[in-house]
Amino acid sequence: MASLRYHAGRMVLYEEEPFVWRVKIKTKEGKLNLPLKSKELEPALIEAEYLYADARCMSRDHPLCIDCIHHLVIKAECGLGMPEGKASGGVWAKDCAYFWEKKI
């Protein structure tokens, strides 16, 4: 199967062999090539999106809503219903009481 490219090519999802998915993630610090636990395409894509969000979080010097454990990547919204993840792009996540602690 061909590779699937997301986020302007910064995340590439591909099937290494039947039912073995991997994701390549490009960050400012370098490239990651990670195995996925999911065996089917849709769960593999969701798992890859969360790994991509984690990699982006670790490469930034300030938190955004997407860094939060309550942020739903596929829906691009806060899982707790806070407006922060929807309208502002998450720039005020550092002030959110539900945001997980991140030392900067």
C-alpha positions in Angstrom: 0.0 0.0 0.0 1.2 3.5 -0.7 2.0 5.9 2.0 -0.5 8.5 3.3 0.8 12.0 3.8 -0.6 14.5 6.4 0.3 17.9 7.8 2.1 19.0 4.6 4.2 15.8 4.6 5.4 16.2 8.2 3.5 13.0 9.1 3.6 10.0 6.8 1.5 6.9 7.6 2.5 3.7 5.8 2.0 -0.1 6.0 5.3 -1.8 6.4 3.9 -5.2 5.8 0.3 -6.5 6.0 -1.3 -5.2 9.2 1.9 -3.5 10.5 1.5 0.3 10.4 4.3 2.8 11.0 4.4 6.6 11.1 7.3 8.9 10.1 7.2 12.3 11.8 9.4 15.2 10.9 10.1 17.8 13.7 12.6 20.7 14.0 14.9 18.4 15.9 14.9 15.5 13.4 12.8 12.6 12.1 11.0 9.9 14.0 9.9 6.5 12.6 7.6 4.8 15.1 5.6 1.5 15.0 1.9 1.6 15.7 -0.1 -0.9 17.7 -3.2 -0.6 15.5 -3.8 -3.2 12.8 -6.3 -1.3 10.7 -6.1 2.0 8.9 -8.6 4.1 10.8 -7.3 3.3 14.3 -3.7 3.6 13.0 -4.4 7.1 11.7 -5.8 8.2 15.1 -2.8 6.7 16.9 -0.5 8.4 14.5 -2.2 11.8 15.0 -1.7 11.6 18.7 2.0 10.7 18.3 2.3 13.6 15.9 0.7 15.9 18.4 3.0 14.6 21.1 6.1 15.2 18.9 5.0 18.7 18.1 4.3 19.4 21.8 7.8 18.4 22.8 9.4 20.5 20.1 7.6 23.7 21.1 8.6 26.1 23.9 5.0 27.0 24.9 1.9 24.8 25.4 -1.2 24.8 23.1 -4.5 23.1 23.5 -3.4 20.2 21.2 -0.8 19.4 23.9 -3.5 18.7 26.4 -4.6 15.2 27.2 -8.2 16.3 26.8 -7.8 17.7 23.3 -9.5 15.5 20.7 -7.2 15.6 17.7 -9.6 14.4 15.0 -12.3 16.8 16.0 -9.9 19.6 16.9 -11.8 20.5 20.0 -11.5 20.2 23.8 -12.9 16.9 25.1 -14.2 18.8 28.2 -16.1 21.3 26.1 -13.9 24.3 26.8 -14.0 26.9 24.0 -10.3 27.1 24.1 -9.6 24.3 21.6 -12.2 25.4 19.2 -12.1 29.2 18.5 -8.7 30.5 19.6 -6.4 27.8 18.2 -5.3 26.9 21.7 -3.1 29.9 22.3 -4.4 30.4 25.9 -3.9 26.8 27.0 -1.4 27.8 29.5 -4.2 29.5 31.5 -6.6 26.5 31.3 -7.3 24.9 34.6 -7.7 21.5 32.9 -4.4 21.6 31.1 -1.9 19.0 32.2 1.2 20.4 33.9 4.2 21.1 31.6 7.4 22.6 32.8 8.8 25.2 30.4 
